[in-house]
């Protein structure tokens, strides 16, 4: 776990439970594609173990999806350039 920072003055009023996951492959030192952020106005909605396993897995799947999409778009762009 790291340090959390927010510029929101109303943070305690609106966000009672928060989970943030890096969209990156497991066990790799890479720049993440982004963040998967889940929040709720109610406390105690996220079980730490379930949250880490389920949403961590989803974040890894999102990384794979984004990686494949970027490869597809890159190939599509190269093909268009070759046709010119």
Secondary structure in CASP SS format (residue, H / E / C, confidence):
PFRMAT SS
TARGET T0000
AUTHOR 0000-0000-0000
METHOD secondary structure of the structure
MODEL  1
X C 1.00
X C 1.00
X C 1.00
X C 1.00
X C 1.00
X C 1.00
X C 1.00
X C 1.00
X C 1.00
X C 1.00
X H 1.00
X H 1.00
X H 1.00
X H 1.00
X C 1.00
X C 1.00
X E 1.00
X E 1.00
X E 1.00
X E 1.00
X E 1.00
X E 1.00
X C 1.00
X C 1.00
X C 1.00
X C 1.00
X C 1.00
X C 1.00
X C 1.00
X C 1.00
X C 1.00
X C 1.00
X C 1.00
X C 1.00
X E 1.00
X E 1.00
X E 1.00
X E 1.00
X E 1.00
X E 1.00
X C 1.00
X C 1.00
X C 1.00
X C 1.00
X C 1.00
X C 1.00
X C 1.00
X H 1.00
X H 1.00
X H 1.00
X H 1.00
X H 1.00
X H 1.00
X H 1.00
X H 1.00
X H 1.00
X H 1.00
X H 1.00
X H 1.00
X H 1.00
X H 1.00
X H 1.00
X H 1.00
X H 1.00
X H 1.00
X H 1.00
X H 1.00
X H 1.00
X H 1.00
X H 1.00
X H 1.00
X H 1.00
X H 1.00
X H 1.00
X H 1.00
X H 1.00
X H 1.00
X H 1.00
X H 1.00
X H 1.00
X H 1.00
X H 1.00
X H 1.00
X C 1.00
END
